[in-house]
Amino acid sequence: MVLRPPRLRDARTWSEIRLRNEQWLSPWEPTSPHTWEERNSPGSWPALHSALRSAARRGTMLPFMVYYGGRLVGQMNVSNVVHGALRSCTVGYWVDSVVAGRNVTPTALALVIDHCFNEVQLHRVEVDIRPENAPSLRVVEKLGLRREGFYERFLDIDGAWRDHIAFAVTYEELYGRSMVGRLAALPPEPSWRGVR
Ligand SMILES: CC(C)(COP(=O)(O)OP(=O)(O)OC[C@H]1O[C@@H](n2cnc3c(N)ncnc32)[C@H](O)[C@@H]1OP(=O)(O)O)[C@@H](O)C(=O)NCCC(=O)NCCS
């Protein structure tokens, strides 16, 4: 698996995946006045790419393209990066449905959390998930993220204000180990399945 910053030449592959995965992705994406085609055509990539890169230059975001088996399969964006006393961020992600269920996202998230703690010197990583999103809840479960709270009508997703469960991990919770190591060591069985 490789994570790297977005490039302008990702346009065609990114658009092909996004257009093919409309039903898979749209229930979990921000509300937009534009159609899925408009938002995900190759022509929409340069503006998005430029917004991601400039947020990265400002230090408010770390945008990653996720590669698996040599192919682009998704994105993982570290957003809301705050330094100072808070030193926290929020991570969002998606993958192509054809690679779903292969631990791509838990592995990518573990790598990103380790990067945020070690290279970026953040203290806390948060992931916010709709209670209906069972696959995504399973991702944070595999990494042992702590359930931190329930945000009512938190984000404007797929046409409405949606409740989210907040999960988080702080640096101390890893006891000097890496999140990649924690992922490898955790039992495959759920520890809190059913908790909402
Ligand atoms: C959530 C998501 C990123 C998980 O990525 P992933 O790389 O498939 O993660 P995992 O391999 O750990 O799979 C997680 C769970 O998804 C479920 N799953 C596996 N294949 C699936 C499929 N084809 N369809 C639906 N769910 C599937 C399984 O319950 C799996 O848990 P398991 O490994 O214990 O069986 C992915 O499902 C996705 O992109 N969904 C659409 C966008 C989205 O929900 N983004 C997150 C918003 S918070």
The ligand as an SDF file (V2000), in Angstrom:
LIG
                    3D

 48 50  0  0  0  0  0  0  0  0999 V2000
  -16.0170    2.5160    4.9370 C   0  0  0  0  0  0  0  0  0  0  0  0
  -14.9850    2.0250    3.9240 C   0  0  0  0  0  0  0  0  0  0  0  0
  -13.9920    3.1460    3.6550 C   0  0  0  0  0  0  0  0  0  0  0  0
  -14.2740    0.7960    4.5260 C   0  0  0  0  0  0  0  0  0  0  0  0
  -13.1600    0.4710    3.6990 O   0  0  0  0  0  0  0  0  0  0  0  0
  -12.5590   -1.0160    3.5380 P   0  0  0  0  0  0  0  0  0  0  0  0
  -11.2100   -0.8440    2.9890 O   0  0  0  0  0  0  0  0  0  0  0  0
  -13.5160   -1.8790    2.8220 O   0  0  0  0  0  0  0  0  0  0  0  0
  -12.4900   -1.5110    5.0740 O   0  0  0  0  0  0  0  0  0  0  0  0
  -12.4000   -3.0370    5.6080 P   0  0  0  0  0  0  0  0  0  0  0  0
  -11.7080   -3.8940    4.6500 O   0  0  0  0  0  0  0  0  0  0  0  0
  -11.9100   -2.9420    6.9970 O   0  0  0  0  0  0  0  0  0  0  0  0
  -13.9360   -3.4980    5.6610 O   0  0  0  0  0  0  0  0  0  0  0  0
  -14.7690   -3.0040    6.6970 C   0  0  0  0  0  0  0  0  0  0  0  0
  -16.0800   -3.7820    6.7170 C   0  0  0  0  0  0  0  0  0  0  0  0
  -16.8190   -3.5100    5.5390 O   0  0  0  0  0  0  0  0  0  0  0  0
  -17.6950   -4.6150    5.3010 C   0  0  0  0  0  0  0  0  0  0  0  0
  -17.5750   -5.0060    3.9090 N   0  0  0  0  0  0  0  0  0  0  0  0
  -16.6350   -5.7510    3.3080 C   0  0  0  0  0  0  0  0  0  0  0  0
  -16.8800   -5.8520    1.9920 N   0  0  0  0  0  0  0  0  0  0  0  0
  -17.9810   -5.1540    1.7600 C   0  0  0  0  0  0  0  0  0  0  0  0
  -18.7420   -4.8690    0.5980 C   0  0  0  0  0  0  0  0  0  0  0  0
  -18.3850   -5.3430   -0.5960 N   0  0  0  0  0  0  0  0  0  0  0  0
  -19.8260   -4.1060    0.7250 N   0  0  0  0  0  0  0  0  0  0  0  0
  -20.2020   -3.5990    1.9240 C   0  0  0  0  0  0  0  0  0  0  0  0
  -19.5220   -3.8220    3.0610 N   0  0  0  0  0  0  0  0  0  0  0  0
  -18.4300   -4.5920    2.9710 C   0  0  0  0  0  0  0  0  0  0  0  0
  -17.2870   -5.7430    6.2320 C   0  0  0  0  0  0  0  0  0  0  0  0
  -18.1920   -5.7660    7.3180 O   0  0  0  0  0  0  0  0  0  0  0  0
  -15.9190   -5.2750    6.6980 C   0  0  0  0  0  0  0  0  0  0  0  0
  -15.6270   -5.7570    7.9970 O   0  0  0  0  0  0  0  0  0  0  0  0
  -14.8420   -7.1620    8.1490 P   0  0  0  0  0  0  0  0  0  0  0  0
  -13.4810   -6.9630    7.5680 O   0  0  0  0  0  0  0  0  0  0  0  0
  -14.8620   -7.4120    9.6090 O   0  0  0  0  0  0  0  0  0  0  0  0
  -15.6410   -8.1890    7.3670 O   0  0  0  0  0  0  0  0  0  0  0  0
  -15.6680    1.5950    2.5920 C   0  0  0  0  0  0  0  0  0  0  0  0
  -16.7120    0.7010    2.9020 O   0  0  0  0  0  0  0  0  0  0  0  0
  -16.1980    2.7840    1.7930 C   0  0  0  0  0  0  0  0  0  0  0  0
  -15.4680    3.4180    1.0380 O   0  0  0  0  0  0  0  0  0  0  0  0
  -17.5030    3.0810    1.9510 N   0  0  0  0  0  0  0  0  0  0  0  0
  -18.1140    4.1940    1.2400 C   0  0  0  0  0  0  0  0  0  0  0  0
  -17.5840    5.5640    1.7160 C   0  0  0  0  0  0  0  0  0  0  0  0
  -17.6180    5.6880    3.2150 C   0  0  0  0  0  0  0  0  0  0  0  0
  -18.4790    5.1560    3.8930 O   0  0  0  0  0  0  0  0  0  0  0  0
  -16.6420    6.4300    3.7660 N   0  0  0  0  0  0  0  0  0  0  0  0
  -16.5150    6.6180    5.2050 C   0  0  0  0  0  0  0  0  0  0  0  0
  -17.3600    7.7030    5.7150 C   0  0  0  0  0  0  0  0  0  0  0  0
  -17.1710    7.8330    7.4870 S   0  0  0  0  0  0  0  0  0  0  0  0
  1  2  1  0
  2  3  1  0
  2  4  1  0
  2 36  1  0
  4  5  1  0
  5  6  1  0
  6  7  2  0
  6  8  1  0
  6  9  1  0
  9 10  1  0
 10 11  2  0
 10 12  1  0
 10 13  1  0
 13 14  1  0
 14 15  1  0
 15 16  1  0
 15 30  1  0
 16 17  1  0
 17 18  1  0
 17 28  1  0
 18 19  1  0
 18 27  1  0
 19 20  2  0
 20 21  1  0
 21 22  1  0
 21 27  2  0
 22 23  1  0
 22 24  2  0
 24 25  1  0
 25 26  2  0
 26 27  1  0
 28 29  1  0
 28 30  1  0
 30 31  1  0
 31 32  1  0
 32 33  2  0
 32 34  1  0
 32 35  1  0
 36 37  1  0
 36 38  1  0
 38 39  2  0
 38 40  1  0
 40 41  1  0
 41 42  1  0
 42 43  1  0
 43 44  2  0
 43 45  1  0
 45 46  1  0
 46 47  1  0
 47 48  1  0
M  END
$$$$
